């Protein structure tokens, strides 16, 4: 059954899902029209919101471009290529490769979403090189499917924000018993329902992707150049090399700057705890890449080679930033949330919050953005209904991570690394979205 649904979804996606840039443009128009019809915002107001928000994700876009570039450059170092090859050799058949990539991607995203998103795609590419007859598009889809675990993992922005004093919704939760207005991680990340949901995903996702593995005659062919080994970026110097050339290829410089970077990280983690933010992940990727490539210019050549993967991020993120601000400032996000709140009771509230978050995710594909838009409505309603605050907050996170399987925003880094388009993988992802629904329903309603 899963295989049939997968083929159907792949067919539909290949026919009707536009390029992610067109998707973002169409989403801009839809958000504009809905906000115009459902809120008091005028056309001029909405145009101003869109334009004002257009560059709001510049910092985040730079972070995502860097994680793709530094992650790709790190993977092209001889040591990491060897490690990924050894890990990929665990799988001997296409079916085993699909399961291994899904499991490793999901596990890595539990540790850190940025790390998992990039390493999962690089690992999938290595498995595809090792196992003949593997469906490359399915493997890359498996790497992205593993991203479904991130919201309930150690870097999940929703539970981490909810546990942070002074977060945008903290003032709504302040009581004598909770003077800081926080939801501790014991009620979110380490709760029984979250452990059930994340554990079930980690166990079942490889099985679901296994059932989507095409038979030998149905494997789609791809451009062989996509699986070509990364070139060597090391430059051999001649005896007549100039001082400048020797400085550029100096191992000493690479080791010194790398050492300074690790010292900084050690001090930072000692002072603030082992907090793997996206900036820390990028920093680790960068300094480790410089050391492993063995010279500043060897690393620079690897970076130049990797930058071609960032085009989608650079052009599409501004459109999503404009859509997000329209959704937030027009009040459209609040209206969607309120609709679900008004038909909920204490028991159904987290589940309906989950579906409202999934709907909003098309326009606001960001966990932190959901907390800003939905938190001010969800938390007071949960308090009034007597619903579990931790579960209500996590329902926002789950809706976002679940609907990512139908929203190409977060697939862009993996697609950039893989050299594929969104139509190549989204049919598989949407199949997983359908068959994982019961996991979230059980976790949010029955546990």
Steps between C-alpha positions, in 0.01 A plus 500: 500500500775744597679428173183573298437825686863598450476446124175696486639791702819505292291514183282783634798699625691457174200637308371778723759613758685804362859594568547625860544858378162489323353335809624791713362757254158330487497476879562876512191561287284260704604650833433848363149404382403317819630782720314752285174308526516387864672789682454884509834544314482710183689412182748778577549366854572151369740619233689695767507196732633284219768750401599573861539132572682408179847522653413381850660159440833635373683383812327165497549464124872561548506235774332248272725583205802455725383168636463369145837638388704412810331160530568422136861616529548293815361189326744548211803466731684167465433393859123564493464341156669191642276497810179543302613226265562259787163579659324465164659158449281363781219482245540236230171529309282793383238416764761501778636829368158663516445386859850599610477852356157557656611377843829694498326817379233473770757431772723788389203741496409398856851612601493820295274593212760695300759227539252230407360681197840538336673182616194294405517624140877445479461150641220421251726607215776269621261205533382564143861486381561171681185305414423444136134500399396736781234762430702818567194724531350267762824503699507880507131497596590263786760748625234774504237268650735452797448874563153411635654424842656841558217683681507258793878465500774669696507805269121537464439876499150477650583315825825692537322835457221396738762414763686832456416788740394813312381318189222677302221311681653477849294789642179306428610210722626690804341381825608480863603140438670589170648851544715473184212392278676197352409144407787280621651242266374221728148587380598516132819331376520240775129431537352158434300610196805660335717195562222288345465724192872541431576136579217382275621722216856376535377139486225528239644749250764250372226239459276741308782604268594135454152434363544786252813342350430443130558165336815463295333581169330813634807682633520846346820585317693814592783702360816298590688825562293550818677201654847586375756496785593839637823629345815537704560857609856448616765683299846347465766770515808492282849569630482844340180600683500859629472603864139609442407161351661314790313723745170426322556124522643510855386226737629709792253781427214251469585334831547830685167648392329168562650479846381851586153401385488192722628700798217749447244218479635341817469831689152560356369154591656525848325831568165429333468123500518271198258700288521410131351807334505537123787749537700250705436226244618728220807595701584135568457413132718794393800455729495121470488535122805730499696252712402192301567661163845586631539857374298821474493501119418132469198572715418809297493294179260258667279793604494640145397158374219481759348846451306395189263313734370818665310667214156377612552622856620845397209577270210326678548585867414871449161403354424287806608787726247727330224239529580444868469868587171527310369198691615640835417872473170463317372265770428222250709251700303587811168450319602152385608406852185646656279300263648174627494621860128582483405143407727336758456366851757404762572161342494596131681832541858374443393301194314792342796727578715248313285531186486879523880510523524273196282737300696809605825323411437553130547873553729493806738201473685586821461359850595830664261686271215268604565573867479874432182473291313218677632517855301812605176323398578140592635551853209709641249263335676196648490666843130582465415146387726334756702331226858386554728800427800288408301285260333807349839662437639180350191467279613820326845345445359169377269669250794691357731198471223279358394744228862554399448185295271700269685833524824521294658782706723278715576259216707766321831430681474125436398556138789742451747239624337224295458698178132401474173689468205502738285287268756220530436443871173659610277209396684274744486763772125552465446124522682500833286794615186290442622185673650670808177683590387229748822541701421864576131429563584229754768708672292817528155355569546165674818551707 
